[in-house]
Amino acid sequence: MLITKSGYCDSCSKFLILLRHNCSSKTRLNLNHTIIMKNQVLTQEEDRIKFSKILKEKMKKGFVIVERNDKLPFAVLSKKGQKVNHNVNFIFSCATLGLWSIPWMYQSFVSSREKRILVAIDEDGNTFEDKCF
């Protein structure tokens, strides 16, 4: 027989589930058979809240959600590259005798590309971010 009781711990204020089981139906409940477990449902909700906060932060930085899965919490985000004004960069490059051509090439090849990232929660409940190619 398994008896479940849930509530808040008096000393640490965490929400806990208290599981007690009897070895046989005739014996009384023993303190030796008491197991305290953290509520898995609450930790999953905390992970989803943390995941949503990270997505909101990325969206404030200009990312757009391309794909999202809530069963296996992950999302693919995309951000368009910066538009490069080649006319202004050419003038700066001529004025600086070609020194401006290095930042101009960086803007043209790196900053103007679309950025895609993957944000997900692993098995331990930690959020991580990885580049998509």
N, C-alpha and C positions, 0 to 999 in steps of 0.2 A: 504494500500500500504506500502511495506517495502523496504527501500533503505539501502543498505549496502555499506560501504566505509571502506577500511582498509589502515593502514599506521603506521608509527612510531610516538610515542608521543614526542613532542618537549622537555618537561621538564624531563621525566624519561627515554626516549629512549627505551620504551617497544613497542613491536608490538601489536597493538590493532585493533579491529574491531569496527566500529562505526555504530550502528543501529539506524535508525530514522524511525518513523512511523507516519502516519497521522491518526487523529481520523476519519476524513471523507475525501473524495476525493477533496472537494472544499476548505478545509482549508490549510493554508500554514504550513510548517514544524515549529514546536515550539522547543525551547531549553528544555522545560519541558519534552518532550517526547524522549529525547536523552538518550540512554543507552550505556555505554561503557563496553564491555566484553573482556576478555582475549581470544585470539584465542585458541580454544581447539585443533586444529590440531598441533600447535606448542608445546603445553604442552605434547601431546602424543609423539611427536618426541623427546622432551627433556627426557621424561621418558624412551623411548626405548634406547636412547644414554646412559643414566645412567645405564640401565640394561645391555647393552653390555659392558660397562666399568667394571662392577662388574664381569661379566662372564670372561672377559679377565684377570682380576686380579686373579681369582680363577684358571684359566687354567695355569697361570704362576707358581702357587703354586703346580701344579701337578694334578689337577682335570681334568677329562674327561667328556664331555657332553654325558649323556646317553639318555636323552629325552629333546626336546625343543619344545615349542609352542609359536608362535609369535602372534596369535590372542588373547589368554589370556596369557600375557607375563609371562611365568615361564620356568624354566629349572631344570632338575634333574642332579646333578653332582656326580661323583664317583671318589674316590681316593683309590688306592690299598694300603694295609698295608705294613709296613716295614718287611723285611725278618730278622728273628732272627737267629743269629749264636749261636747255643746251645753249641758247643764245647768251644768257647772262654768264654762264660758266665759260663760254668761249671768250667773252670780253675780259673776265677776271683772269683767265689763263694768259691772254695777250698782255694784260697790264702787269702781271707778276712774272713775265718772261718764262712762262711755262710751268712755274711752280704750282699753280692752281690745278694743273692737269691731274695730279695725284688724287686730290679729294674729288675731282670731277669723275675720274674713273671709278672711284669707290662708290659714289652716288649712282653712277650708271649701272654698275654690275651687282652691287650688294644691296643697297638701300631700295632700289626700284623693284626688287623681286617680291613676290607674294610670300608671306610667312605663314606656315601651318604648324600648329602644335597640337599635341595630345595631352589632355589633362585627365587623370584617372585616380582611382582609389585602389590600393593593393589589398592583399589578404589581411594585413595587419591593421588596416584602417588609416594608413598614411597616404596622403595625396602626393602625387608626383607629376612631373611635367616632362615631356619628351618632344623632340622635333620630329615632324613628319616630312618625308621626302617625296 
